[in-house]
Amino acid sequence: METAGTPRRPRVAVIDYGMGNLRSVSRAMVAAGADAFLAASPKEAEKAELVVFPGQGAMADCMDCIRRTDFESFLKQWIAADRPFLGVCMGLQVLFERSEEADRPGLGIFPGVVQRFPSQPGLRIPHMGWNEAIFKPGSPLTEGLKAEGEPFYFVHSYRVVQTDPSLVWCETDYAGRFVSGVRKGRVFATQFHPEKSQVKGLQLYRNFLTLAVR
């Protein structure tokens, strides 16, 4: 229960579809000021003001879990309604049309293909560790972050290519520039892990919570 002088804690559903770093994302959201809970069904998730979709692993496994838990239509409807949404890592990749990993279709919410980083001398795959995200200006999620580059933590072997340039929210250099974040309205997704990115990651999560009152 809220009391006078106590900041409101927006209700955030962390989608529990059977895989992903759910509890670390949930804990980070609580630290950022959310009333966060794990939602194992669309009915539970509908109780939230904001939705976070974390993910890790393979596209095929992720899509199988989404369909098995009946979250596919929920995610499409939530995003189509421009309700506050944040995808993390695989939670970004599944938004696109197709992944070359096992040649599996994604949710098809955004145009684009997910491809593996190219094999080349000196390039380690997966792309793992700290790297800078360079943001486009004008986003509520970048309040307090430097547009010219902030360090975030990455763990991935695939990245989005061939997408609509208007969706690109931030980019990162690894084997050339790649899309490390997308945005459309109040729908955001990051290839990096804010929950593993210490102070800057928590700042991004705090900024995301402000969408609940916009």
C-alpha positions as CSV (number, residue, x, y, z in Angstrom):
1,M,0.0,0.0,0.0
2,E,1.3,3.5,-0.9
3,T,1.5,6.1,1.8
4,A,1.9,9.9,1.6
5,G,5.4,10.8,0.5
6,T,6.2,7.2,-0.8
7,P,7.0,7.1,-4.5
8,R,4.6,5.0,-6.5
9,R,6.1,1.7,-7.7
10,P,4.8,0.9,-11.2
11,R,3.7,-2.7,-11.7
12,V,6.0,-4.6,-14.0
13,A,5.3,-8.0,-15.4
14,V,8.5,-10.0,-16.2
15,I,7.3,-12.6,-18.6
16,D,8.0,-16.1,-17.3
17,Y,7.8,-18.2,-20.4
18,G,10.1,-20.9,-19.2
19,M,13.5,-19.6,-20.1
20,G,15.7,-16.5,-19.7
21,N,17.4,-14.6,-16.9
22,L,14.0,-13.9,-15.2
23,R,15.0,-13.5,-11.6
24,S,18.0,-11.2,-12.2
25,V,15.8,-8.9,-14.4
26,S,13.0,-8.9,-11.7
27,R,15.5,-8.1,-9.0
28,A,17.0,-5.2,-11.0
29,M,13.5,-3.9,-11.7
30,V,12.7,-3.9,-8.0
31,A,16.0,-2.1,-7.3
32,A,15.0,0.5,-10.0
33,G,11.7,1.2,-8.2
34,A,9.2,-1.2,-9.7
35,D,6.7,-3.5,-8.1
36,A,7.9,-6.4,-10.3
37,F,6.5,-9.9,-10.5
38,L,6.9,-13.0,-12.7
39,A,4.0,-13.6,-14.9
40,A,3.6,-17.2,-16.1
41,S,0.4,-16.6,-18.1
42,P,-1.0,-13.8,-20.3
43,K,-3.8,-13.3,-17.7
44,E,-1.3,-12.6,-15.0
45,A,0.7,-10.2,-17.3
46,E,-2.4,-8.2,-18.1
47,K,-2.4,-6.9,-14.5
48,A,0.8,-5.0,-15.2
49,E,1.4,-1.4,-16.4
50,L,4.6,-2.4,-18.1
51,V,6.0,-5.6,-19.5
52,V,9.6,-6.8,-19.7
53,F,10.5,-9.8,-21.9
54,P,14.0,-11.1,-21.1
55,G,15.5,-13.9,-23.0
56,Q,18.7,-15.9,-23.6
57,G,19.6,-19.1,-25.5
58,A,18.5,-20.1,-29.0
59,M,15.7,-18.6,-31.1
60,A,14.1,-21.9,-31.8
61,D,13.8,-22.8,-28.1
62,C,12.5,-19.3,-27.2
63,M,9.8,-19.3,-29.9
64,D,8.7,-22.8,-28.8
65,C,8.4,-21.7,-25.2
66,I,6.4,-18.5,-26.2
67,R,3.9,-20.6,-28.2
68,R,3.7,-23.3,-25.5
69,T,2.8,-20.8,-22.8
70,D,0.3,-18.9,-25.1
71,F,2.3,-15.6,-24.9
72,E,2.6,-15.1,-28.7
73,S,-0.8,-13.3,-29.2
74,F,-0.4,-11.5,-25.9
75,L,2.9,-10.0,-26.9
76,K,1.7,-9.0,-30.3
77,Q,-1.4,-7.3,-28.9
78,W,0.4,-5.5,-26.1
79,I,3.0,-4.1,-28.6
80,A,0.4,-3.2,-31.2
81,A,-1.4,-1.2,-28.5
82,D,1.8,0.7,-27.8
83,R,1.8,-0.3,-24.2
84,P,5.2,0.0,-22.4
85,F,7.4,-2.9,-23.4
86,L,11.1,-3.7,-23.0
87,G,12.7,-6.7,-24.6
88,V,16.2,-7.8,-23.4
89,C,18.7,-9.8,-25.5
90,M,16.7,-12.6,-27.1
91,G,13.7,-10.5,-26.2
92,L,14.9,-8.2,-29.0
93,Q,15.7,-10.8,-31.6
94,V,12.3,-12.6,-31.3
95,L,10.5,-9.3,-32.4
96,F,11.9,-9.7,-35.9
97,E,10.7,-11.8,-38.9
98,R,13.3,-14.5,-39.0
99,S,16.6,-15.8,-37.5
100,E,19.2,-17.7,-39.4
101,E,19.7,-19.7,-36.3
102,A,17.9,-22.9,-37.3
103,D,16.1,-20.8,-39.9
104,R,13.2,-20.1,-37.6
105,P,10.6,-17.3,-37.9
106,G,10.2,-14.9,-35.0
107,L,7.2,-12.9,-33.9
108,G,7.3,-10.8,-37.1
109,I,6.4,-7.6,-35.2
110,F,9.3,-5.7,-36.9
111,P,10.9,-6.2,-40.3
112,G,14.4,-7.6,-40.2
113,V,16.5,-10.7,-40.1
114,V,18.8,-12.0,-37.3
115,Q,22.2,-13.2,-38.5
116,R,25.3,-14.6,-36.8
117,F,28.3,-12.4,-36.6
118,P,30.7,-13.1,-39.5
119,S,33.6,-15.3,-38.8
120,Q,36.8,-13.4,-39.3
121,P,40.3,-13.4,-37.8
122,G,40.5,-11.8,-34.3
123,L,36.7,-11.7,-33.9
124,R,35.5,-13.6,-30.9
125,I,32.0,-15.1,-31.1
126,P,30.0,-14.7,-29.0
127,H,30.3,-11.0,-28.5
128,M,30.7,-11.0,-24.7
129,G,31.5,-8.3,-22.3
130,W,31.3,-4.5,-22.0
131,N,30.8,-2.4,-25.1
132,E,29.3,1.0,-25.8
133,A,25.8,1.7,-27.0
134,I,25.6,4.9,-29.0
135,F,22.0,6.3,-28.7
136,K,19.9,8.4,-31.0
137,P,18.6,11.5,-29.2
138,G,15.1,12.1,-28.0
139,S,14.2,8.9,-26.1
140,P,12.8,8.9,-22.6
141,L,14.9,5.8,-21.8
142,T,18.2,7.7,-22.3
143,E,17.6,10.4,-19.6
144,G,20.9,10.7,-17.7
145,L,22.8,8.6,-20.3
146,K,25.4,10.0,-22.7
147,A,24.1,9.8,-26.3
148,E,27.7,9.5,-27.6
149,G,28.2,6.2,-25.8
150,E,27.6,4.3,-22.5
151,P,29.0,0.9,-21.6
152,F,26.6,-2.0,-21.3
153,Y,27.1,-5.8,-20.9
154,F,26.6,-8.0,-24.0
155,V,26.4,-11.8,-24.5
156,H,25.2,-12.8,-28.0
157,S,26.3,-14.5,-31.2
158,Y,23.6,-13.1,-33.5
159,R,22.5,-9.5,-34.3
160,V,19.7,-7.8,-36.3
161,V,20.3,-6.8,-39.9
162,Q,18.1,-5.6,-42.8
163,T,15.7,-3.6,-40.6
164,D,13.8,-0.3,-40.9
165,P,16.3,2.5,-40.1
166,S,13.5,4.4,-38.2
167,L,13.4,1.6,-35.6
168,V,17.1,1.9,-34.7
169,W,17.5,3.4,-31.2
170,C,21.2,2.6,-30.6
171,E,24.1,1.0,-32.2
172,T,27.3,-0.7,-31.1
173,D,30.7,-1.4,-32.9
174,Y,31.6,-5.1,-33.2
175,A,32.5,-6.4,-36.7
176,G,31.2,-3.0,-37.8
177,R,28.1,-1.2,-36.5
178,F,25.2,-3.3,-35.5
179,V,21.8,-2.6,-34.0
180,S,22.0,-2.9,-30.3
181,G,18.6,-1.3,-29.5
182,V,15.3,-0.6,-31.2
183,R,12.3,1.6,-30.5
184,K,8.9,2.3,-31.8
185,G,6.6,4.5,-29.6
186,R,6.7,3.0,-26.1
187,V,8.1,-0.3,-27.3
188,F,11.9,-0.7,-26.7
189,A,14.3,-3.6,-26.9
190,T,18.0,-3.9,-26.2
191,Q,20.6,-6.5,-27.3
192,F,22.6,-5.8,-24.2
193,H,21.6,-6.7,-20.6
194,P,20.7,-3.7,-18.5
195,E,20.4,-6.0,-15.4
196,K,24.1,-6.9,-15.8
197,S,25.2,-3.4,-16.6
198,Q,25.4,-1.9,-13.1
199,V,24.7,1.8,-12.6
200,K,23.9,2.6,-16.3
201,G,21.6,-0.4,-16.6
202,L,19.6,0.6,-13.5
203,Q,19.3,4.1,-14.9
204,L,17.8,2.7,-18.1
205,Y,15.4,0.6,-16.1
206,R,14.4,3.6,-14.0
207,N,13.8,5.6,-17.2
208,F,11.6,2.7,-18.5
209,L,9.4,2.9,-15.4
210,T,8.5,6.6,-16.2
211,L,6.5,5.3,-19.2
212,A,3.9,4.1,-16.7
213,V,2.8,7.6,-16.0
214,R,3.2,9.2,-19.5
